[in-house]
Amino acid sequence: MTMLDAPRTADRGLPARDLAAVLDAAPTETAADDPGPAFDTLRARLQTWLREWDTQRLPAFEQARTIAPDGERHSSLRSAPTRTDGAVRITASLYDPPNRQGGALAWSRNWATAVVLPAAPADGRVFYRFRVGSRLVLDGRAETALASTSVRVGVVPDAASASPFDAPGFATPAVRPLVGVEAREDVDARAEHDLEGSIAVRAGQSPVIGIVFGADVVFRDGWMRVHEGSGLWVGAAGGGPTGSIEIRFAPDALLDLFGEAGI
């Protein structure tokens, strides 16, 4: 008996004669013409997606609120006209005579911007990230002379139906870059923080992100200055030019794949 005459056995599957015929046969019309991208290609695409972000420019910040001591006609905590560079610039020159009666004086100012993101092409999730920073260049001599900064962030899934400034948790600052910095001789305080998050969206929805900067000063009995170079800014995470945030969209199918793969 030759190998080609070998009988079928449970552990061999096809008889050797049939196996030889299959191996010699030309490809049939039912065979896939395009096997699809190779695994290495898919992996490269996913790695690229994980590394790369789209850039979204921010509109210029606009003044949203000013609180000043009673009787002050013009706020002594000033800001320069804003531009589309993601920054707010502040200055102040304060004096409180020692014979004034009453407690500490307080100033608070806020600036807001909101950016509408492109409509979602499918159900999924929009991821965002950006860096916020602030700098306070101060000097002074007073019983109390403290300056602080804050950043609030609100995100909603659809600009047509809700405001980011009404989003849950918006009233609580996402971060306070500088808190209670005391004005004394030659103070130059700086801080930066990276913020990130995501929100679920439906196909056709245009999510919107709102950002509010805040600057606060508490002052009594003496003098205090907030010099040029002071302010707050927002820009791409990891540094680089200001005036933009980074976003990317992931459809539910991709998120489900990551979940099943344990990524």
C-alpha positions as CSV (number, residue, x, y, z in Angstrom):
1,M,0.0,0.0,0.0
2,T,1.3,3.4,-1.0
3,M,0.8,6.7,0.8
4,L,-1.8,7.7,-1.7
5,D,-3.8,4.5,-1.0
6,A,-3.8,5.1,2.8
7,P,-7.3,4.7,4.2
8,R,-9.2,7.6,6.1
9,T,-8.5,7.6,9.8
10,A,-10.0,9.7,12.6
11,D,-6.7,11.5,13.3
12,R,-5.8,12.2,9.7
13,G,-8.9,14.0,8.5
14,L,-8.9,13.9,4.7
15,P,-7.4,10.8,2.9
16,A,-4.0,11.5,1.5
17,R,-5.5,11.2,-2.0
18,D,-8.1,13.9,-1.3
19,L,-5.5,16.1,0.4
20,A,-3.2,16.0,-2.6
21,A,-6.1,17.0,-4.8
22,V,-7.0,20.0,-2.6
23,L,-3.4,21.2,-2.6
24,D,-3.1,20.9,-6.3
25,A,-6.4,22.6,-7.1
26,A,-6.5,26.1,-8.5
27,P,-8.1,28.8,-6.3
28,T,-11.9,28.8,-6.6
29,E,-14.0,31.9,-7.2
30,T,-15.3,31.8,-3.6
31,A,-11.8,32.5,-2.2
32,A,-11.5,36.0,-0.8
33,D,-9.7,38.3,-3.3
34,D,-8.8,40.8,-0.6
35,P,-7.8,39.3,2.8
36,G,-7.9,42.7,4.4
37,P,-5.2,44.6,6.2
38,A,-2.5,42.6,7.9
39,F,-2.3,42.5,11.7
40,D,0.8,44.7,11.7
41,T,-1.0,47.3,9.6
42,L,-4.0,47.4,11.9
43,R,-1.6,47.6,14.9
44,A,0.2,50.5,13.3
45,R,-3.1,52.3,12.6
46,L,-4.2,51.9,16.2
47,Q,-0.8,53.1,17.5
48,T,-1.1,56.2,15.3
49,W,-4.6,56.9,16.6
50,L,-3.4,56.6,20.2
51,R,-0.5,59.0,19.6
52,E,-2.1,61.7,17.4
53,W,-4.7,64.3,18.4
54,D,-6.6,66.9,16.3
55,T,-6.1,70.6,17.2
56,Q,-9.1,72.8,17.9
57,R,-8.5,76.6,18.0
58,L,-10.2,78.5,20.8
59,P,-12.1,81.8,20.4
60,A,-10.7,84.7,22.3
61,F,-11.7,84.9,26.0
62,E,-14.4,87.5,26.9
63,Q,-14.9,89.2,30.2
64,A,-17.8,87.4,32.0
65,R,-17.9,88.9,35.5
66,T,-16.3,91.6,37.6
67,I,-16.7,92.1,41.4
68,A,-15.0,95.1,43.0
69,P,-15.2,96.8,46.4
70,D,-18.2,99.0,47.1
71,G,-17.7,102.5,45.8
72,E,-15.1,101.7,43.2
73,R,-16.2,103.1,39.9
74,H,-13.6,101.3,37.8
75,S,-12.0,98.1,38.8
76,S,-8.4,98.4,39.8
77,L,-7.8,94.8,38.7
78,R,-7.5,95.4,35.0
79,S,-7.0,93.2,31.9
80,A,-5.7,93.9,28.5
81,P,-7.8,93.3,25.4
82,T,-7.9,89.6,24.8
83,R,-6.7,87.9,21.6
84,T,-7.1,84.5,20.0
85,D,-4.0,83.2,21.7
86,G,-5.7,81.5,24.6
87,A,-4.4,84.0,27.2
88,V,-5.8,86.6,29.6
89,R,-3.4,89.3,30.8
90,I,-4.0,91.2,34.1
91,T,-2.5,94.1,36.0
92,A,-3.4,96.0,39.2
93,S,-2.1,98.9,41.3
94,L,-3.8,99.0,44.7
95,Y,-3.5,101.3,47.7
96,D,-5.5,101.1,51.0
97,P,-4.7,103.8,53.6
98,P,-4.1,102.7,57.1
99,N,-6.9,104.9,58.5
100,R,-9.7,103.3,56.5
101,Q,-12.3,101.6,58.5
102,G,-13.6,98.2,57.6
103,G,-12.3,94.8,56.6
104,A,-10.3,93.5,53.6
105,L,-11.0,94.7,50.1
106,A,-11.7,92.0,47.5
107,W,-11.6,91.9,43.7
108,S,-12.7,89.1,41.4
109,R,-12.8,88.8,37.6
110,N,-13.7,86.1,35.2
111,W,-13.2,85.5,31.5
112,A,-14.9,82.8,29.4
113,T,-14.6,81.1,26.1
114,A,-16.5,78.2,24.5
115,V,-15.6,76.1,21.4
116,V,-18.0,74.0,19.5
117,L,-16.4,70.7,18.2
118,P,-17.2,69.0,14.9
119,A,-20.3,66.9,14.7
120,A,-19.8,63.3,15.7
121,P,-19.9,61.0,12.6
122,A,-21.3,58.1,14.7
123,D,-22.2,57.2,18.3
124,G,-19.0,57.3,20.4
125,R,-16.9,59.3,22.7
126,V,-15.0,62.6,22.3
127,F,-11.7,62.8,24.2
128,Y,-10.1,66.1,25.0
129,R,-7.0,67.4,26.7
130,F,-5.2,70.7,27.2
131,R,-2.8,72.5,29.5
132,V,-3.6,75.5,31.7
133,G,-1.1,77.8,33.3
134,S,-1.0,81.0,35.3
135,R,1.7,83.5,36.3
136,L,1.5,86.2,39.0
137,V,4.3,88.9,39.1
138,L,3.7,90.7,42.3
139,D,5.2,93.1,44.8
140,G,3.7,95.0,47.8
141,R,3.7,95.7,51.4
142,A,0.4,95.4,53.2
143,E,-1.3,93.7,56.2
144,T,-3.1,91.4,53.7
145,A,-2.1,91.1,50.0
146,L,-3.1,87.8,48.4
147,A,-3.8,86.8,44.8
148,S,-5.2,83.5,43.4
149,T,-6.2,82.0,40.0
150,S,-8.7,79.4,39.0
151,V,-9.9,77.4,36.0
152,R,-13.4,76.0,35.5
153,V,-14.3,73.6,32.7
154,G,-17.7,72.5,31.4
155,V,-18.5,70.0,28.7
156,V,-21.9,69.0,27.2
157,P,-22.6,66.6,24.3
158,D,-24.6,68.9,22.1
159,A,-24.3,72.7,21.6
160,A,-27.9,72.8,20.3
161,S,-29.4,71.6,23.6
162,A,-27.2,72.7,26.5
163,S,-24.6,75.2,27.7
164,P,-21.2,74.1,29.0
165,F,-21.6,76.7,31.7
166,D,-24.6,74.8,33.1
167,A,-22.8,71.4,33.1
168,P,-22.7,69.4,36.3
169,G,-19.7,70.3,38.4
170,F,-18.9,73.5,36.5
171,A,-19.3,75.7,39.6
172,T,-16.3,73.9,41.2
173,P,-12.9,74.8,39.7
174,A,-11.2,72.0,37.8
175,V,-7.9,73.4,39.1
176,R,-6.6,76.3,41.1
177,P,-3.1,77.0,39.6
178,L,-2.1,79.5,42.2
179,V,-3.7,80.0,45.6
180,G,-3.1,82.7,48.1
181,V,0.2,84.0,46.6
182,E,1.4,86.8,48.9
183,A,2.5,90.1,47.3
184,R,5.9,91.0,48.6
185,E,9.1,92.1,47.0
186,D,9.9,90.5,43.6
187,V,7.4,87.6,43.6
188,D,7.1,85.6,40.3
189,A,4.8,82.6,40.9
190,R,4.0,80.1,38.1
191,A,2.0,76.9,37.8
192,E,0.8,74.6,35.0
193,H,-1.6,71.7,35.0
194,D,-2.8,69.2,32.3
195,L,-6.5,68.6,32.2
196,E,-8.2,65.8,30.2
197,G,-11.6,64.1,30.0
198,S,-14.2,62.7,27.6
199,I,-17.9,62.8,26.9
200,A,-20.3,60.3,25.2
201,V,-21.9,61.6,22.0
202,R,-24.6,60.5,19.6
203,A,-24.1,60.7,15.8
204,G,-24.7,64.2,14.6
205,Q,-24.2,65.9,18.0
206,S,-21.7,68.8,18.2
207,P,-20.1,68.8,21.7
208,V,-19.0,72.1,23.2
209,I,-16.3,72.8,25.8
210,G,-16.4,75.9,27.9
211,I,-13.5,77.3,29.9
212,V,-13.6,80.1,32.5
213,F,-10.5,81.8,34.0
214,G,-10.7,83.5,37.3
215,A,-8.4,85.9,39.2
216,D,-9.0,87.0,42.8
217,V,-7.3,89.6,45.0
218,V,-7.7,90.1,48.7
219,F,-6.0,93.2,50.1
220,R,-5.9,95.5,53.2
221,D,-3.9,98.3,54.7
222,G,-0.9,99.0,52.4
223,W,0.0,98.8,48.7
224,M,0.1,96.1,46.1
225,R,0.9,95.7,42.5
226,V,0.2,93.0,39.9
227,H,2.7,93.6,37.1
228,E,2.6,93.0,33.4
229,G,3.4,89.4,32.6
230,S,0.7,88.2,35.0
231,G,-2.3,86.2,33.6
232,L,-3.7,82.8,32.7
233,W,-3.5,80.8,29.4
234,V,-4.6,77.6,27.8
235,G,-2.8,75.5,25.2
236,A,-2.0,72.0,23.9
237,A,-1.1,69.4,26.5
238,G,2.7,68.9,26.7
239,G,3.4,72.5,25.8
240,G,3.6,74.3,22.5
241,P,1.6,77.3,21.2
242,T,-1.3,78.5,23.2
243,G,-4.8,79.2,22.0
244,S,-5.9,75.6,21.2
245,I,-7.0,72.3,22.8
246,E,-6.5,68.7,21.5
247,I,-9.4,66.4,20.7
248,R,-10.1,63.0,19.1
249,F,-13.1,60.9,18.4
250,A,-13.6,57.2,19.0
251,P,-16.7,55.3,17.8
252,D,-18.4,52.9,20.1
253,A,-17.2,50.0,17.9
254,L,-13.6,50.9,18.6
255,L,-14.2,51.4,22.3
256,D,-15.9,48.0,22.4
257,L,-12.9,46.4,20.7
258,F,-10.5,47.9,23.3
259,G,-12.7,46.7,26.1
260,E,-12.8,43.1,24.7
261,A,-9.1,43.2,24.2
262,G,-8.5,44.4,27.7
263,I,-6.7,47.5,26.5
